[in-house]
Each structure stands twice: as structure tokens, then as C-alpha cells.
Amino acid sequence: MYETTPLPPTDKQLTYARAIARKLDVAIPRGSLETRQALSSWIDRHKTRPSVTGTAATSRQVAFAEKLSRLKRRAIPDECFRDAVMMSRWIDANK
């Protein structure tokens, strides 16, 4: 059959991986820097998931979360108020 050599990472991959590593204060393993596929896997494991909406929690979310917070006697993390997706996840976890 055909035998192909693995492709090296692209410049864009390297730049993006280095930015992630810098943000998370982690090192990129040498093995992950050898092939395009290995670096892509490392990036997928370490990139932060972008917010779907990118907006703050809605007033209805906040009201419902505060009601749950009182009933369950659990604090709502501050970052949930800044991100609607995170607030939704907190609500789902505390229903």
C-alpha cells in the first residue's frame, strides 16, 4: 500500500498552540510538535470553548438562578453572570 510521511504542523497551528500554552501556562509536549495531527489533537484538548452567545446572562436566567440558589443554598459563581452559556450550565446542574 501507500506509505505517507506525516505532515509537519502549519505556522498557524504553531502560533495558535503557543497562544493557548501561554494563556494556560502549560508546555506543549515535544511529541505534539512533530506532526500536524498530533498538534491538532493537543489544541483540541486545550482550547477553551467559546461562548455560544458571548453575552451576559439574561435577567430571566439570573432570576431563576437566584431562586435555585436560595432553595439549594448554593452560591452562583460570579463568572456565570458574565456568560449566558455558563449560567445555563449552572442552572442545569442545580435544578
N, C-alpha and C positions, 0 to 999 in steps of 0.2 A: 504494500500500500504506500501511500504518500506519507512522507515524514517531513513535517514542517518545523522550523525553529520558532520558538515563542518570540513575539514581538516585544521590543523594549517599551517602557512607558512613554507616553507623549509628554511634551513640555507642559501642556495644560494640566494633565494629570498630576505631574510632579508639583506644579505650582499650587494646585488645589489641595493636594495631600499635605504639603508643607504648611499651608494656611490652617488646615484642620489641626495638624500636630501642634502648631504654635498656640492656637486657641485653647486646645485641651491640655497643653503642656505634657505631651506624650511624645515618645520617639517612634519613628517609623522603622519597623524591623528591616534589616538588610534584605531578607528574602522577599519582602513585599516590594522592594525597589527594583527587582530583577526583571519582572515581566509585566506587561500591560494588564493581564488578567489578575495577577497577584495584587497589584496596586489598586485595581478597581475593587477587589474584594475588601481590601483594607479600608478604602474610602467608604464603601457601603456600610461597614461595621462602625465607623467612627463619625460619620457626618451626622449633624443634628437634623432632625426632621423639621422642615419648615412649617410654619403655621399655615393652615389652610386659609384662614381668613386674614391673619395678620393684624387683627383689630382687637380692641379691648373687649372684655366680657360685656354682654348686653345687660341692661337693667333688669330684665326678666330672669336672666341667669343668676345675677347677683342676689336678687330677692329669693329665688328658690334655694340657692346655695346657703344663704344665711338662715333660712328656715331649717334646712337639713343640719346645718352647723349647730343650731340651738337644740334640735331634737337629739342628735347624736353626741352632742358635747365634744365636737371636734373643731379645731381651728381651720380656717381656709388659708392656704398659703398665699402670700402676697402676690406671687407671680401669676396666680390664677386670675386675679383682677385685671392683669395687663394682657391676657391672651384668652380669647373665647374658646379656643380648642382645649387649652389646659383646664379651663373652668368646666367645660363639658365633661372631660375625663374625670375630674374630681367629683362632679355630681353623680356620674355613672357609678363610680367606685363607692359612693356613700349613700346610695338610695336605700 
